[in-house]
Amino acid sequence: MATKSKATRGGDYVCKIGNYDIRHKITQLKTGKNLRAESTSTKGSTTASVYLGRNLIKGGFNDHTKAIEYIWGEIKKSNLIHTVSKNSIKKYKLL
């Protein structure tokens, strides 16, 4: 069996905060009919995750901004603020 790509596993790439990647997966609402001609539907959802390389650090966020705030807190605790680009800090208003 082939290996799944990062986009299949974790979702689409949003941004990089320090050494961490933020990815989000969006599932669209689906409606259709089954063999009995009954209409069926599945709910849509949005999930965001934080990755360090291939490793999942934390997932289950319902918005990518919450994932960014979480990882910013972790970076501040470990005193690695200098690894985050100034453009990312300005764009997401992290300070």
PyMOL CGO cylinders between C-alpha atoms (Angstrom):
from pymol import cmd
from pymol.cgo import CYLINDER

trace = [
    CYLINDER, 0.00, 0.00, 0.00, 1.31, 3.45, -0.87, 0.3, 1, 1, 1, 1, 1, 1,
    CYLINDER, 1.31, 3.45, -0.87, 2.12, 6.06, 1.74, 0.3, 1, 1, 1, 1, 1, 1,
    CYLINDER, 2.12, 6.06, 1.74, -0.40, 8.82, 2.18, 0.3, 1, 1, 1, 1, 1, 1,
    CYLINDER, -0.40, 8.82, 2.18, 0.78, 12.34, 1.48, 0.3, 1, 1, 1, 1, 1, 1,
    CYLINDER, 0.78, 12.34, 1.48, 0.71, 15.07, 4.11, 0.3, 1, 1, 1, 1, 1, 1,
    CYLINDER, 0.71, 15.07, 4.11, -2.22, 16.78, 2.37, 0.3, 1, 1, 1, 1, 1, 1,
    CYLINDER, -2.22, 16.78, 2.37, -4.28, 13.58, 2.47, 0.3, 1, 1, 1, 1, 1, 1,
    CYLINDER, -4.28, 13.58, 2.47, -3.45, 12.84, 6.08, 0.3, 1, 1, 1, 1, 1, 1,
    CYLINDER, -3.45, 12.84, 6.08, -3.39, 16.25, 7.71, 0.3, 1, 1, 1, 1, 1, 1,
    CYLINDER, -3.39, 16.25, 7.71, -5.18, 18.56, 5.33, 0.3, 1, 1, 1, 1, 1, 1,
    CYLINDER, -5.18, 18.56, 5.33, -4.07, 21.61, 3.40, 0.3, 1, 1, 1, 1, 1, 1,
    CYLINDER, -4.07, 21.61, 3.40, -1.12, 23.72, 4.50, 0.3, 1, 1, 1, 1, 1, 1,
    CYLINDER, -1.12, 23.72, 4.50, -2.06, 27.07, 6.09, 0.3, 1, 1, 1, 1, 1, 1,
    CYLINDER, -2.06, 27.07, 6.09, 1.13, 28.56, 7.53, 0.3, 1, 1, 1, 1, 1, 1,
    CYLINDER, 1.13, 28.56, 7.53, 4.35, 27.93, 9.43, 0.3, 1, 1, 1, 1, 1, 1,
    CYLINDER, 4.35, 27.93, 9.43, 4.85, 29.23, 12.96, 0.3, 1, 1, 1, 1, 1, 1,
    CYLINDER, 4.85, 29.23, 12.96, 8.45, 28.65, 14.01, 0.3, 1, 1, 1, 1, 1, 1,
    CYLINDER, 8.45, 28.65, 14.01, 9.24, 25.03, 13.15, 0.3, 1, 1, 1, 1, 1, 1,
    CYLINDER, 9.24, 25.03, 13.15, 5.58, 23.96, 13.28, 0.3, 1, 1, 1, 1, 1, 1,
    CYLINDER, 5.58, 23.96, 13.28, 3.16, 23.59, 10.36, 0.3, 1, 1, 1, 1, 1, 1,
    CYLINDER, 3.16, 23.59, 10.36, -0.51, 24.47, 10.68, 0.3, 1, 1, 1, 1, 1, 1,
    CYLINDER, -0.51, 24.47, 10.68, -2.81, 22.40, 8.45, 0.3, 1, 1, 1, 1, 1, 1,
    CYLINDER, -2.81, 22.40, 8.45, -6.59, 22.30, 8.12, 0.3, 1, 1, 1, 1, 1, 1,
    CYLINDER, -6.59, 22.30, 8.12, -8.97, 19.82, 6.59, 0.3, 1, 1, 1, 1, 1, 1,
    CYLINDER, -8.97, 19.82, 6.59, -12.38, 20.92, 5.34, 0.3, 1, 1, 1, 1, 1, 1,
    CYLINDER, -12.38, 20.92, 5.34, -15.08, 18.32, 4.69, 0.3, 1, 1, 1, 1, 1, 1,
    CYLINDER, -15.08, 18.32, 4.69, -17.95, 19.57, 2.55, 0.3, 1, 1, 1, 1, 1, 1,
    CYLINDER, -17.95, 19.57, 2.55, -21.62, 18.81, 3.15, 0.3, 1, 1, 1, 1, 1, 1,
    CYLINDER, -21.62, 18.81, 3.15, -22.71, 15.88, 0.96, 0.3, 1, 1, 1, 1, 1, 1,
    CYLINDER, -22.71, 15.88, 0.96, -26.24, 15.02, -0.11, 0.3, 1, 1, 1, 1, 1, 1,
    CYLINDER, -26.24, 15.02, -0.11, -27.31, 12.18, -2.31, 0.3, 1, 1, 1, 1, 1, 1,
    CYLINDER, -27.31, 12.18, -2.31, -29.69, 9.28, -2.75, 0.3, 1, 1, 1, 1, 1, 1,
    CYLINDER, -29.69, 9.28, -2.75, -29.28, 5.64, -1.78, 0.3, 1, 1, 1, 1, 1, 1,
    CYLINDER, -29.28, 5.64, -1.78, -30.63, 2.57, -3.59, 0.3, 1, 1, 1, 1, 1, 1,
    CYLINDER, -30.63, 2.57, -3.59, -34.12, 3.07, -2.11, 0.3, 1, 1, 1, 1, 1, 1,
    CYLINDER, -34.12, 3.07, -2.11, -34.24, 6.62, -3.50, 0.3, 1, 1, 1, 1, 1, 1,
    CYLINDER, -34.24, 6.62, -3.50, -34.11, 8.09, 0.00, 0.3, 1, 1, 1, 1, 1, 1,
    CYLINDER, -34.11, 8.09, 0.00, -32.10, 11.25, 0.36, 0.3, 1, 1, 1, 1, 1, 1,
    CYLINDER, -32.10, 11.25, 0.36, -29.05, 10.99, 2.61, 0.3, 1, 1, 1, 1, 1, 1,
    CYLINDER, -29.05, 10.99, 2.61, -26.70, 13.67, 3.84, 0.3, 1, 1, 1, 1, 1, 1,
    CYLINDER, -26.70, 13.67, 3.84, -23.47, 13.89, 5.77, 0.3, 1, 1, 1, 1, 1, 1,
    CYLINDER, -23.47, 13.89, 5.77, -22.40, 16.89, 7.81, 0.3, 1, 1, 1, 1, 1, 1,
    CYLINDER, -22.40, 16.89, 7.81, -19.47, 19.06, 6.85, 0.3, 1, 1, 1, 1, 1, 1,
    CYLINDER, -19.47, 19.06, 6.85, -16.67, 19.86, 9.28, 0.3, 1, 1, 1, 1, 1, 1,
    CYLINDER, -16.67, 19.86, 9.28, -13.46, 21.80, 9.68, 0.3, 1, 1, 1, 1, 1, 1,
    CYLINDER, -13.46, 21.80, 9.68, -10.50, 20.57, 11.73, 0.3, 1, 1, 1, 1, 1, 1,
    CYLINDER, -10.50, 20.57, 11.73, -7.07, 22.11, 12.19, 0.3, 1, 1, 1, 1, 1, 1,
    CYLINDER, -7.07, 22.11, 12.19, -3.89, 20.41, 13.40, 0.3, 1, 1, 1, 1, 1, 1,
    CYLINDER, -3.89, 20.41, 13.40, -0.34, 21.31, 14.40, 0.3, 1, 1, 1, 1, 1, 1,
    CYLINDER, -0.34, 21.31, 14.40, 2.51, 19.25, 12.91, 0.3, 1, 1, 1, 1, 1, 1,
    CYLINDER, 2.51, 19.25, 12.91, 6.25, 19.13, 13.49, 0.3, 1, 1, 1, 1, 1, 1,
    CYLINDER, 6.25, 19.13, 13.49, 7.53, 17.45, 10.35, 0.3, 1, 1, 1, 1, 1, 1,
    CYLINDER, 7.53, 17.45, 10.35, 5.43, 14.29, 9.98, 0.3, 1, 1, 1, 1, 1, 1,
    CYLINDER, 5.43, 14.29, 9.98, 4.53, 14.11, 13.66, 0.3, 1, 1, 1, 1, 1, 1,
    CYLINDER, 4.53, 14.11, 13.66, 1.15, 15.34, 14.86, 0.3, 1, 1, 1, 1, 1, 1,
    CYLINDER, 1.15, 15.34, 14.86, 1.63, 17.57, 17.91, 0.3, 1, 1, 1, 1, 1, 1,
    CYLINDER, 1.63, 17.57, 17.91, -2.02, 18.38, 18.59, 0.3, 1, 1, 1, 1, 1, 1,
    CYLINDER, -2.02, 18.38, 18.59, -5.19, 18.19, 16.53, 0.3, 1, 1, 1, 1, 1, 1,
    CYLINDER, -5.19, 18.19, 16.53, -8.90, 18.69, 16.88, 0.3, 1, 1, 1, 1, 1, 1,
    CYLINDER, -8.90, 18.69, 16.88, -9.06, 22.48, 16.66, 0.3, 1, 1, 1, 1, 1, 1,
    CYLINDER, -9.06, 22.48, 16.66, -12.18, 23.78, 14.93, 0.3, 1, 1, 1, 1, 1, 1,
    CYLINDER, -12.18, 23.78, 14.93, -10.34, 26.78, 13.47, 0.3, 1, 1, 1, 1, 1, 1,
    CYLINDER, -10.34, 26.78, 13.47, -6.77, 27.34, 12.31, 0.3, 1, 1, 1, 1, 1, 1,
    CYLINDER, -6.77, 27.34, 12.31, -6.44, 30.54, 14.35, 0.3, 1, 1, 1, 1, 1, 1,
    CYLINDER, -6.44, 30.54, 14.35, -6.96, 28.54, 17.56, 0.3, 1, 1, 1, 1, 1, 1,
    CYLINDER, -6.96, 28.54, 17.56, -4.20, 26.16, 16.48, 0.3, 1, 1, 1, 1, 1, 1,
    CYLINDER, -4.20, 26.16, 16.48, -1.92, 29.14, 15.84, 0.3, 1, 1, 1, 1, 1, 1,
    CYLINDER, -1.92, 29.14, 15.84, -2.68, 30.59, 19.30, 0.3, 1, 1, 1, 1, 1, 1,
    CYLINDER, -2.68, 30.59, 19.30, -1.99, 27.20, 20.92, 0.3, 1, 1, 1, 1, 1, 1,
    CYLINDER, -1.99, 27.20, 20.92, 1.40, 26.76, 19.28, 0.3, 1, 1, 1, 1, 1, 1,
    CYLINDER, 1.40, 26.76, 19.28, 2.33, 30.39, 20.00, 0.3, 1, 1, 1, 1, 1, 1,
    CYLINDER, 2.33, 30.39, 20.00, 1.76, 29.68, 23.69, 0.3, 1, 1, 1, 1, 1, 1,
    CYLINDER, 1.76, 29.68, 23.69, 3.97, 26.59, 23.50, 0.3, 1, 1, 1, 1, 1, 1,
    CYLINDER, 3.97, 26.59, 23.50, 6.72, 28.54, 21.71, 0.3, 1, 1, 1, 1, 1, 1,
    CYLINDER, 6.72, 28.54, 21.71, 6.58, 31.27, 24.35, 0.3, 1, 1, 1, 1, 1, 1,
    CYLINDER, 6.58, 31.27, 24.35, 6.92, 28.69, 27.14, 0.3, 1, 1, 1, 1, 1, 1,
    CYLINDER, 6.92, 28.69, 27.14, 10.04, 27.22, 25.56, 0.3, 1, 1, 1, 1, 1, 1,
    CYLINDER, 10.04, 27.22, 25.56, 11.60, 30.67, 24.79, 0.3, 1, 1, 1, 1, 1, 1,
    CYLINDER, 11.60, 30.67, 24.79, 11.84, 30.09, 21.02, 0.3, 1, 1, 1, 1, 1, 1,
    CYLINDER, 11.84, 30.09, 21.02, 10.08, 33.29, 19.96, 0.3, 1, 1, 1, 1, 1, 1,
    CYLINDER, 10.08, 33.29, 19.96, 13.08, 34.23, 17.81, 0.3, 1, 1, 1, 1, 1, 1,
    CYLINDER, 13.08, 34.23, 17.81, 12.28, 31.33, 15.43, 0.3, 1, 1, 1, 1, 1, 1,
    CYLINDER, 12.28, 31.33, 15.43, 8.92, 32.84, 14.40, 0.3, 1, 1, 1, 1, 1, 1,
    CYLINDER, 8.92, 32.84, 14.40, 8.97, 35.24, 11.46, 0.3, 1, 1, 1, 1, 1, 1,
    CYLINDER, 8.97, 35.24, 11.46, 7.94, 38.82, 12.07, 0.3, 1, 1, 1, 1, 1, 1,
    CYLINDER, 7.94, 38.82, 12.07, 5.44, 38.65, 9.21, 0.3, 1, 1, 1, 1, 1, 1,
    CYLINDER, 5.44, 38.65, 9.21, 3.58, 35.78, 10.92, 0.3, 1, 1, 1, 1, 1, 1,
    CYLINDER, 3.58, 35.78, 10.92, 3.53, 37.65, 14.22, 0.3, 1, 1, 1, 1, 1, 1,
    CYLINDER, 3.53, 37.65, 14.22, 2.13, 40.74, 12.54, 0.3, 1, 1, 1, 1, 1, 1,
    CYLINDER, 2.13, 40.74, 12.54, -0.39, 38.87, 10.37, 0.3, 1, 1, 1, 1, 1, 1,
    CYLINDER, -0.39, 38.87, 10.37, -1.94, 36.82, 13.21, 0.3, 1, 1, 1, 1, 1, 1,
    CYLINDER, -1.94, 36.82, 13.21, -1.47, 39.55, 15.88, 0.3, 1, 1, 1, 1, 1, 1,
    CYLINDER, -1.47, 39.55, 15.88, 0.39, 37.24, 18.25, 0.3, 1, 1, 1, 1, 1, 1,
    CYLINDER, 0.39, 37.24, 18.25, 2.00, 39.82, 20.55, 0.3, 1, 1, 1, 1, 1, 1,
]
cmd.load_cgo(trace, "trace")
